[in-house]
Amino acid sequence: MSQSTTKTNTKILVISFLAWTLTNMDQAFFGYAIPGILEEFNLPLEAAGIILTISFVIASMMLLFTGIAADRFGRGPILSLYLAVSALLVGFQGLAGGIVMLTIFRALGFGFSAGLSPITSAYVVENVKPRMRGMAMGVLQCGYPLGWFIASLFAGPLLADYGWRAMCFAAFLVVPLAGLFHWLLRDTPGIILTGSDAPIKGKVRVLFSAPYRKSSLASIATYFAFGGAYAGSAFYFPTFFAEVRGYSQSDAASLVGMSNFIGIGGYLLAAFVGEYLLTRRAVFVVWALGGTLALIGLLWFSESRTADTIWYGLTAALFYGSLAVLPVLVAEIFPKEVRASALSVCASAPLSLGFAVFPLMVPFVVGSVGWQMGFTIIICPLLALSAITALALPNRQSGHDLAVMDETRSIRL
């Protein structure tokens, strides 16, 4: 690999990581804002679930076209466009005069933000050395907890002094950065992929053809269960800590942010173990089951702020950290002609569908049995189920040359 190619690949990884971090920062603002939104508009917790569900339904539909757009027009241009638009819409949430406009801005903003997941994953997977692919994807996925941590640095003081609306305005800072990323990525490879002008039906037909059907269905089931567990808990944790543990909105945001920062170690460890010691499938199963136990510990055995931070940090490291290996595992299954489409249809779309279903259920269950029991009977089984369904995915050794794999299984659309 030439020095210029290495520099280009490093640039792609860095920009993809920054884009994924910044969009997660933007979306985390809504999670931190939920207590303030409910208070300002005098709404019950169920209203937050409805807003989240609408957002995730819209995202699921938008994701069906995201991968197609990235395959057709290139990873770089779509990455920059989606980052800029999602940031603008998050900023507009702070200007919303009513709950309807807030919901519209939230739904569209999250739809564009969710699209950055398959785009950045495909971009990184295709542009790193085989033996570094898993670690690179692990670093990329660290953008999630780092985004929540950076958002907490804004949320803590802004919530305390100015309220939730001021926090949303920080997203406007991302828009010029998206323009910079577009300029930096203008000369990167793979702007238009071979076969990328194929119709949507052709790409979907390939994903569910005999060679890929089992993997596609297993990926959909895994991401749906994991998405339900994630969205049914992560966006509610600031509210959980405020209502159950008695923290102020500012303190709850700071605790969630710090725990996510601690959790970064779990992402990196998962990536390392999946690349050099175990298969990625094995790591996902172990991490997801470990995250289930950590969540139970947080809910039932934590009795102080220090314990809350440690238990939630462990939950983030294992539960959320399992995503350090899952996207690259799925990306390696499919050939380049449909890779971004597969990451949209078989990964991000079912993830968002899980996001849509379970955040709506959680408030009603919590209202009946309380936060701790509600999380226990919904989130823990879903997370464990995602580990079980992942066992149907191929258990491949890591480090294969993706270009060689693509050459041997190139398809005609």
C-alpha positions in Angstrom: 0.0 0.0 0.0 1.5 3.3 -1.1 2.1 6.2 1.2 -0.5 8.4 -0.6 -3.0 5.6 -0.3 -2.3 5.2 3.4 -2.8 9.0 3.9 -6.1 8.9 2.0 -7.3 5.9 4.1 -6.3 7.7 7.3 -8.2 10.8 6.2 -11.3 8.8 5.4 -11.2 7.1 8.8 -10.6 10.4 10.7 -13.4 12.3 8.9 -15.9 9.4 9.2 -15.1 9.2 12.9 -15.6 12.9 13.3 -18.8 12.9 11.3 -20.2 10.0 13.4 -19.1 11.6 16.6 -20.7 15.0 15.8 -24.0 13.6 14.6 -24.2 11.5 17.8 -23.5 14.6 19.8 -26.3 16.4 18.0 -28.8 13.5 18.6 -27.8 13.1 22.3 -29.1 16.6 22.9 -32.6 15.3 22.6 -32.0 12.6 25.2 -30.7 15.2 27.6 -33.5 17.5 26.8 -36.4 15.1 27.5 -37.0 16.1 31.1 -37.0 19.8 30.2 -39.3 19.3 27.2 -41.8 17.3 29.2 -41.7 20.1 31.9 -42.1 23.0 29.4 -44.9 21.5 27.4 -46.5 19.8 30.5 -46.4 16.4 28.9 -46.3 12.9 30.3 -43.4 10.5 29.7 -45.5 8.7 27.1 -45.2 11.8 24.9 -41.4 11.4 24.7 -42.0 7.8 23.6 -44.3 9.0 20.8 -41.8 11.6 19.6 -39.0 9.0 19.6 -41.1 6.4 17.8 -42.2 8.9 15.1 -38.5 9.8 14.6 -37.4 6.2 14.3 -40.2 5.3 11.9 -39.2 8.2 9.6 -35.5 7.1 9.9 -36.4 3.5 8.9 -38.0 4.7 5.7 -35.3 7.2 4.9 -32.6 4.5 5.4 -34.0 2.4 2.6 -32.7 5.0 0.2 -29.6 6.1 2.1 -27.4 3.2 1.0 -28.7 3.5 -2.6 -27.7 7.2 -2.6 -24.2 6.4 -1.2 -23.7 3.6 -3.7 -24.9 5.9 -6.6 -23.4 9.3 -5.7 -20.5 8.3 -3.5 -19.8 8.0 0.2 -18.1 11.4 0.6 -20.8 13.7 -0.9 -23.7 12.0 0.9 -21.8 11.9 4.2 -21.3 15.7 4.1 -24.8 16.4 3.0 -26.4 14.3 5.6 -24.2 15.7 8.4 -25.1 19.3 7.5 -28.8 18.7 7.1 -29.1 16.7 10.3 -27.2 19.4 12.3 -29.4 22.1 10.9 -32.6 20.3 12.0 -31.2 19.6 15.5 -30.6 23.4 15.8 -34.1 24.1 14.6 -35.4 22.1 17.5 -34.4 24.9 19.8 -36.5 27.3 17.8 -39.7 25.1 17.8 -42.7 27.0 19.1 -44.7 23.9 19.8 -44.5 20.1 20.2 -45.6 19.4 16.6 -42.8 21.4 15.1 -40.3 20.0 17.6 -41.4 16.4 16.6 -41.0 17.2 12.9 -37.5 18.7 13.3 -36.6 15.7 15.6 -37.9 13.1 13.1 -36.2 14.5 10.0 -33.0 15.3 11.9 -32.7 11.8 13.2 -33.5 10.4 9.7 -30.5 12.1 8.2 -28.3 11.4 11.2 -29.1 7.7 11.1 -28.1 7.6 7.5 -24.5 8.4 8.5 -24.2 4.9 10.1 -24.2 2.8 6.9 -22.3 5.5 5.0 -19.4 5.8 7.4 -19.3 2.0 8.0 -19.1 1.2 4.3 -16.6 4.0 3.7 -14.2 2.8 6.5 -14.6 -0.9 5.7 -13.6 -0.4 2.1 -10.6 1.8 2.8 -8.5 0.2 5.5 -6.0 -2.6 5.5 -7.6 -6.1 6.2 -5.9 -6.6 9.5 -6.8 -3.1 10.7 -10.5 -3.3 9.5 -11.9 -4.4 12.9 -9.9 -1.9 14.9 -10.8 0.9 12.5 -14.5 0.1 12.8 -14.1 -0.1 16.6 -12.7 3.4 16.6 -15.5 4.5 14.3 -18.2 3.2 16.7 -16.5 5.1 19.6 -18.1 8.1 18.0 -21.3 7.1 19.7 -20.2 7.3 23.4 -17.8 10.2 22.6 -20.7 12.1 21.0 -22.8 11.6 24.1 -19.9 12.7 26.3 -19.2 15.9 24.3 -22.9 16.6 24.3 -22.9 16.4 28.1 -20.2 19.0 28.2 -22.6 21.4 26.5 -25.7 20.1 28.3 -24.4 20.3 31.9 -23.9 24.1 32.0 -26.5 25.1 29.4 -29.3 23.1 31.1 -28.4 24.6 34.4 -28.3 28.2 33.3 -30.4 28.5 30.1 -32.6 25.4 29.6 -32.8 22.8 26.9 -33.3 25.1 23.9 -29.9 26.7 24.2 -28.3 23.3 24.1 -29.8 22.5 20.7 -28.2 25.6 19.2 -24.8 24.0 19.6 -25.6 21.8 16.6 -25.3 24.8 14.3 -21.6 24.6 14.9 -21.5 21.4 12.9 -22.8 22.8 9.6 -19.5 24.5 8.5 -17.6 21.4 9.5 -19.7 19.4 7.1 -18.7 21.7 4.3 -15.0 21.3 5.3 -15.4 17.5 5.2 -16.9 17.7 1.7 -13.9 19.6 0.5 -11.4 17.2 2.2 -13.1 14.2 0.7 -13.4 15.5 -2.8 -10.4 13.4 -4.1 -11.1 10.2 -2.3 -11.6 6.9 -4.2 -14.9 5.2 -4.9 -17.0 8.2 -5.8 -19.2 6.1 -8.0 -19.2 2.3 -7.5 -19.5 -0.3 -10.3 -23.1 -1.3 -10.7 -24.3 1.5 -8.5 -26.9 2.7 -11.0 -28.9 -0.5 -10.5 -32.5 -0.1 -9.3 -33.4 -0.5 -5.7 -35.4 -3.7 -6.4 -32.2 -5.3 -7.9 -30.1 -4.6 -4.9 -32.8 -5.8 -2.4 -33.3 -8.9 -4.5 -29.6 -9.7 -4.2 -29.7 -9.3 -0.4 -32.5 -11.9 -0.2 -31.2 -14.3 -2.8 -30.1 -17.8 -1.8 -26.4 -17.0 -1.0 -27.3 -14.1 1.4 -30.9 -14.7 2.6 -30.0 -16.4 5.9 -27.4 -13.7 6.7 -29.8 -10.9 5.8 -32.6 -12.2 7.9 -30.2 -12.9 10.9 -28.8 -9.4 10.6 -32.3 -7.9 10.5 -33.4 -9.9 13.6 -30.2 -9.0 15.5 -30.3 -5.3 14.7 -34.0 -5.1 15.5 -33.7 -6.7 18.9 -30.5 -4.7 19.7 -32.1 -1.5 18.5 -35.1 -2.1 20.7 -32.9 -2.6 23.7 -30.7 0.4 22.9 -33.4 3.0 22.1 -35.7 1.7 24.9 -33.1 2.6 27.4 -30.4 5.0 26.2 -32.6 8.0 25.4 -34.4 7.5 28.7 -31.4 7.2 31.0 -31.1 11.0 31.7 -34.8 10.9 32.8 -34.2 7.6 34.7 -31.4 9.2 36.7 -33.5 12.4 37.3 -36.6 10.6 38.5 -35.3 7.4 40.2 -31.9 8.6 41.5 -33.0 12.2 42.2 -30.3 14.0 40.1 -30.9 17.4 38.6 -31.2 17.5 34.8 -27.7 19.0 34.7 -26.2 16.3 37.0 -28.0 13.5 35.1 -26.5 14.7 31.8 -23.0 14.9 33.3 -23.3 11.4 34.7 -24.5 9.9 31.5 -21.8 11.7 29.5 -19.0 10.6 31.9 -20.3 6.9 31.9 -20.3 6.9 28.1 -16.8 8.3 28.1 -15.7 5.4 30.4 -17.5 3.0 28.0 -15.2 3.9 25.1 -12.7 1.4 26.5 -15.2 -1.4 26.0 -15.6 -0.4 22.3 -11.8 -0.5 21.7 -11.4 -3.8 23.6 -14.2 -5.4 21.6 -12.6 -4.3 18.4 -9.2 -5.6 19.5 -10.5 -9.0 20.7 -12.6 -9.4 17.6 -9.7 -8.6 15.3 -6.9 -10.6 16.9 -8.3 -13.1 19.5 -11.8 -14.2 18.8 -14.2 -13.9 15.9 -16.4 -10.8 15.7 -19.5 -12.9 16.1 -18.2 -14.4 19.3 -17.3 -11.0 20.7 -20.7 -9.6 20.0 -22.4 -12.5 21.8 -20.1 -12.2 24.9 -20.4 -8.4 25.0 -24.2 -8.3 24.6 -24.7 -10.9 27.3 -22.2 -9.1 29.6 -24.1 -5.9 29.0 -27.3 -7.5 30.1 -25.7 -8.4 33.4 -24.2 -4.9 33.8 -27.6 -3.4 33.2 -29.1 -5.6 35.9 -26.4 -4.4 38.2 -27.1 -0.8 37.5 -30.8 -1.2 38.0 -30.8 -3.2 41.2 -27.4 -3.0 43.0 -26.2 0.6 42.5 -26.7 2.8 45.6 -24.5 5.8 45.1 -23.5 8.3 42.4 -20.0 6.6 42.1 -21.7 3.2 41.7 -24.1 4.6 39.2 -21.2 6.0 37.1 -19.3 2.7 37.3 -22.3 0.4 36.6 -23.5 2.6 33.7 -20.0 2.9 32.4 -19.8 -0.9 32.4 -23.2 -1.1 30.7 -22.0 1.3 28.0 -18.7 -0.6 27.5 -20.4 -3.9 27.0 -24.0 -3.2 25.9 -23.3 -0.3 23.6 -19.7 -1.5 23.0 -20.9 -4.6 21.3 -21.6 -2.4 18.2 -17.9 -2.1 17.7 -17.9 -5.5 16.0 -21.4 -5.9 14.6 -21.3 -3.5 11.6 -18.0 -4.8 10.2 -19.2 -8.4 10.7 -22.3 -7.6 8.6 -20.3 -5.5 6.0 -17.9 -8.4 5.3 -20.8 -10.7 4.4 -21.9 -8.7 1.3 -20.0 -7.7 -1.9 -19.2 -4.1 -2.7 -22.0 -3.6 -5.2 -24.6 -3.9 -2.4 -22.6 -3.3 0.7 -23.9 0.2 1.6 -27.4 -1.0 0.7 -27.0 -4.1 2.9 -25.9 -1.9 5.8 -29.0 0.2 5.3 -31.6 -2.5 4.6 -30.3 -5.3 6.9 -28.6 -3.2 9.7 -29.6 0.5 10.0 -33.2 0.1 8.9 -34.1 -2.7 11.4 -32.1 -0.9 14.0 -34.3 2.1 13.5 -37.4 0.0 13.4 -36.4 -1.4 16.8 -35.9 2.2 17.9 -39.5 2.9 16.7 -41.3 0.1 18.5 -39.8 -0.1 22.0 -39.4 3.5 23.1 -43.2 3.7 22.7 -43.7 0.7 24.9 -41.2 1.6 27.7 -43.1 4.6 29.2 -46.4 2.6 29.5 -44.6 -0.3 31.2 -42.6 2.0 33.4 -45.9 3.7 34.4 -47.3 0.3 35.5 -44.3 -1.4 37.2 -41.7 1.4 37.7 -38.4 2.2 36.0 -36.3 -0.7 37.4 -38.8 -3.5 36.7 -39.8 -1.9 33.4 -36.2 -1.9 32.1 -35.6 -5.4 33.5 -38.6 -7.1 31.7 -38.1 -5.2 28.4 -34.5 -4.2 27.8 -32.6 -7.2 29.3 -34.5 -9.9 27.3 -34.2 -7.9 24.1 -30.4 -7.5 24.5 -30.0 -11.2 25.3 -32.2 -12.1 22.2 -29.8 -10.0 20.0 -26.9 -12.2 21.1 -28.9 -15.4 20.3 -30.0 -14.3 16.8 -26.4 -13.2 16.0 -25.4 -16.9 16.3 -27.1 -17.4 12.8 -24.6 -15.0 11.2 -21.4 -16.4 9.6 -18.6 -17.0 12.2 -15.7 -15.9 10.0 -12.2 -15.3 11.0 -11.1 -11.7 10.9 -8.6 -10.0 8.7 -9.5 -11.2 5.2 -8.7 -9.0 2.3 -12.0 -7.3 1.4 -10.9 -6.6 -2.2 -10.1 -10.2 -2.8 -13.4 -11.3 -1.3 -15.2 -8.8 -3.5 -13.4 -10.1 -6.6 -14.4 -13.7 -5.9 -18.1 -12.9 -5.3 -18.7 -10.0 -7.6 -22.3 -9.9 -8.8 -24.1 -8.6 -11.8 -27.1 -6.4 -10.9 
